[in-house]
Amino acid sequence: MQCIFVFDILNGAAVHALRGERSRYKPVASFSQVTDSSDPLQILDVLRPARVYVADLDRIMGRGDNLSLISEISTRTRTIADTGASKLSDLASLPSSVIPVLGTETASLSLMEELSGQRRMIASLDMANHRVLSRDEALADCSPFEVLEELNRLDLEEIIILELNRVGTSAGLDEAFLKKAAGISSHPLILGGGVKDEGDLLTLEEIGFSGALVATAVHNGKIPLKWIH
């Protein structure tokens, strides 16, 4: 079970994501039990995660970017990043050491198809209440399971199942949904959103997931730091 530590970065600071309600995100130092800083580089120095997922919220929302910071992070630890790519040129400035995450919220199926087999990449099935988030007509009317079936034919490193309504909530697992997803996908699956403690990590492993994105449960001490090392 891989535990991938999450940096949601807004204006250069690590923030606490909550249910995808980006206007409510606050610096992680305001609640964390494991760091008194919201500087991603300082947090890296203290927590030393083996692998991180970075969401560049400024770029996803179309109001700037944190690409130089992501580049620096990637020199210190294995890094995957969602920079809100919607076209091939959006990935040109991403360092080769960073594996791009193409989320359905911003990226089309055709872009994923274009990159498949040409560059290492990870797909993110972005959802809210099990509804696929996408501006792409080829995906918007699909169920999450239909999207997973579409993604089966692509060359992907992994797929993230990102339940935005559960992000930051420590709400736990929707086991029936996740079991069905694991039974459909031919790719390694990583869950993002809702993981509350070590027990959830063990349950995910039993279901067949290869990893989890973790932030809140690390900051509040429910998942010990050993899991991210």
C-alpha positions in Angstrom: 0.0 0.0 0.0 1.5 3.3 -1.1 0.6 6.4 0.9 1.2 9.4 -1.3 1.3 12.7 0.6 -0.8 15.5 -0.9 0.1 19.1 -1.4 -2.8 21.3 -2.5 -0.9 24.5 -3.4 -2.6 27.9 -3.6 -0.5 31.0 -3.9 2.6 29.1 -3.1 1.3 27.7 0.2 0.1 24.2 1.2 -3.6 24.5 2.0 -6.2 22.1 3.6 -8.6 21.0 0.9 -12.2 20.5 2.0 -14.8 18.9 -0.3 -13.5 20.7 -3.4 -14.8 24.1 -1.9 -11.7 26.0 -2.9 -12.8 29.3 -1.5 -12.7 27.7 2.0 -9.2 26.3 1.8 -6.9 27.5 4.6 -3.2 27.1 5.1 -2.4 23.7 6.6 -0.4 25.3 9.5 -3.8 26.4 10.9 -4.8 22.9 11.9 -1.8 20.5 11.4 -0.4 18.5 14.3 2.8 17.6 12.4 4.0 20.9 11.0 3.8 24.6 12.0 4.5 25.7 8.4 2.5 26.0 5.3 5.6 26.2 3.1 5.7 23.0 1.0 9.5 22.9 1.0 9.7 23.3 4.8 7.0 20.6 5.2 9.1 18.3 2.9 12.1 18.8 5.1 10.2 17.9 8.2 7.9 15.0 7.0 10.2 13.6 4.3 7.5 11.8 2.3 8.7 9.2 -0.2 6.2 10.3 -2.9 3.9 13.3 -3.2 0.9 14.4 -5.2 0.7 18.1 -6.0 -2.4 19.9 -7.1 -1.6 23.3 -8.6 -4.8 25.0 -7.6 -3.9 28.3 -9.2 -3.3 26.7 -12.5 -6.4 24.5 -12.3 -8.4 27.6 -11.6 -6.7 29.6 -14.4 -5.1 32.3 -12.3 -1.4 31.7 -12.3 0.8 28.7 -11.5 3.2 27.1 -9.0 5.4 25.4 -11.6 8.7 26.5 -10.3 7.7 25.3 -6.8 6.6 21.9 -8.3 10.0 21.7 -10.1 11.8 22.2 -6.8 9.7 19.7 -5.0 10.5 17.1 -7.7 14.2 17.5 -6.9 13.5 16.3 -3.4 11.0 13.5 -3.7 9.1 11.5 -6.3 6.4 13.8 -7.6 3.1 13.5 -9.5 1.2 16.6 -10.3 -2.2 17.8 -11.5 -1.6 21.2 -13.2 -5.0 21.4 -14.8 -3.8 20.4 -18.2 -6.4 20.6 -21.0 -4.1 20.5 -24.0 -0.7 19.1 -24.9 1.1 22.4 -24.6 0.0 22.7 -21.0 2.5 20.0 -20.1 5.5 21.5 -21.9 6.7 23.4 -18.9 6.4 20.5 -16.5 9.8 18.9 -15.6 10.4 15.4 -17.1 10.9 14.2 -13.5 7.2 15.0 -12.7 4.6 12.5 -13.8 1.6 14.5 -15.0 -1.9 13.7 -13.6 -4.6 14.3 -16.2 -7.9 14.9 -14.3 -11.2 14.5 -16.0 -12.2 17.8 -14.5 -9.9 19.6 -17.0 -8.5 17.0 -19.5 -10.4 15.4 -22.3 -10.3 11.7 -23.1 -8.8 12.6 -26.5 -5.8 14.3 -24.7 -5.3 11.2 -22.6 -5.4 9.1 -25.8 -2.9 11.4 -27.5 -0.4 11.0 -24.6 -1.0 7.3 -24.1 2.2 5.4 -24.9 4.1 8.6 -25.5 4.7 9.9 -21.9 4.3 8.4 -18.5 1.0 9.7 -17.1 -1.7 9.1 -14.5 -5.4 9.6 -15.0 -7.6 11.0 -12.3 -11.3 10.1 -12.3 -12.6 13.3 -10.7 -16.0 13.0 -9.1 -18.5 14.6 -6.8 -21.0 12.3 -5.2 -20.1 9.6 -7.8 -20.9 12.0 -10.7 -18.0 12.4 -13.1 -16.7 15.9 -13.3 -15.8 16.7 -16.9 -16.3 19.3 -19.7 -15.7 16.6 -22.3 -18.8 15.3 -23.9 -17.2 11.9 -24.3 -17.0 11.6 -20.5 -19.6 13.9 -19.0 -22.5 11.6 -19.5 -20.7 8.5 -18.4 -20.8 6.7 -15.1 -17.5 6.4 -13.2 -17.5 2.7 -14.1 -17.9 3.5 -17.8 -15.0 5.9 -17.6 -12.8 3.2 -16.0 -13.7 0.9 -18.9 -12.7 3.6 -21.4 -9.4 4.1 -19.6 -8.6 0.3 -19.6 -7.5 0.7 -23.2 -4.9 3.4 -22.5 -1.3 3.1 -21.4 -1.4 4.6 -17.9 0.8 4.3 -14.8 -2.1 4.4 -12.4 -5.6 5.8 -12.0 -6.6 8.0 -9.1 -10.2 7.7 -8.0 -10.7 11.2 -6.6 -13.9 11.8 -4.7 -13.9 15.6 -4.2 -16.9 15.7 -1.9 -14.9 13.5 0.5 -11.6 15.3 0.3 -10.6 16.7 3.7 -13.6 15.1 5.5 -12.1 11.9 6.9 -15.5 10.4 6.0 -14.1 6.9 5.5 -14.6 4.5 2.6 -17.5 3.7 0.3 -16.5 0.1 0.1 -19.2 -1.2 -2.3 -18.3 1.5 -4.9 -14.6 0.9 -4.5 -14.9 -2.9 -4.8 -16.8 -2.5 -8.1 -14.2 0.0 -9.4 -11.3 -2.4 -8.5 -13.1 -5.2 -10.3 -13.5 -3.1 -13.5 -10.1 -1.4 -13.8 -7.1 -3.0 -15.3 -4.8 -0.3 -13.9 -3.5 0.1 -10.3 -5.9 2.3 -8.4 -5.2 5.0 -5.9 -8.0 6.5 -3.8 -8.2 10.2 -3.1 -10.6 11.6 -0.6 -12.0 10.4 2.7 -9.3 8.2 4.1 -9.5 8.6 7.8 -7.0 6.2 9.5 -4.7 3.2 9.3 -7.7 0.9 9.2 -8.9 2.5 6.0 -5.5 1.9 4.4 -5.7 -1.8 5.3 -9.2 -2.1 3.9 -8.2 -0.4 0.7 -5.4 -2.9 0.3 -7.9 -5.8 0.8 -10.2 -4.3 -1.8 -7.4 -4.3 -4.3 -6.3 -0.7 -4.4 -2.5 -0.1 -4.7 -2.4 3.3 -2.9 -4.1 6.3 -1.3 -3.7 10.0 -1.4 -3.4 11.2 2.2 -3.2 14.6 3.8 -5.8 15.4 6.5 -5.3 12.1 8.3 -1.6 12.7 8.4 -2.0 16.3 9.6 -4.4 15.2 12.4 -2.2 12.3 13.5 -4.6 9.5 12.5 -2.1 8.1 10.0 1.4 7.9 11.5 4.3 9.4 9.5 5.8 5.9 8.9 3.1 5.4 6.2 4.4 8.2 4.0 8.1 7.3 4.3 
